[in-house]
């Protein structure tokens, strides 16, 4: 069996083939290949869609609706009580192509679903208040832990908090400031 020895895809590239494969066949084969669109993640919400909903006063996010293959009634009910609403395919028809949406006949019919999460919206003011409350709760908890730790120190073995969170992204260190 003969194989192609070298194929380059450049404007002025030289294509080498075997004696049985002509360069015209190789060009036709390259033209018939599918084009794959690369995305950051299958859960990435397009920025144009985020801006559109932000101008309407909503924040978009993914909500877990299934857990181990079964509907997660508890999480869905809690999120609905917090003010989340599912985004339907009628609202964003561009999100139905590619990964698709739920065509099942259950309570998530016509929702934009990716695996076990569904696209949902929440009024921006509610989302902002919830985010600020959770940041405050986390900050208070960290302060309480530090206070408790410092109250337990002994002069023979003093406790110092000299930790600094650091992560690297693509070789560049990024420091997180205490906020």
Secondary structure, DSSP 8 states (H G I E B T S, - for coil): -----B---STT---B--TTS-HHHHHHHHHTS------S-TT---HHHHHHHHHTTEEEEEEE-EETTEE-HHHHHHHHHHT-EE-BTTT-GGGSSSS----SSSTTTTB-EETTEEEEEEEHHHHHHHHHHHHHHHHHHHHHHHHHHHHT-BTTB--------EEEETTEEEE----
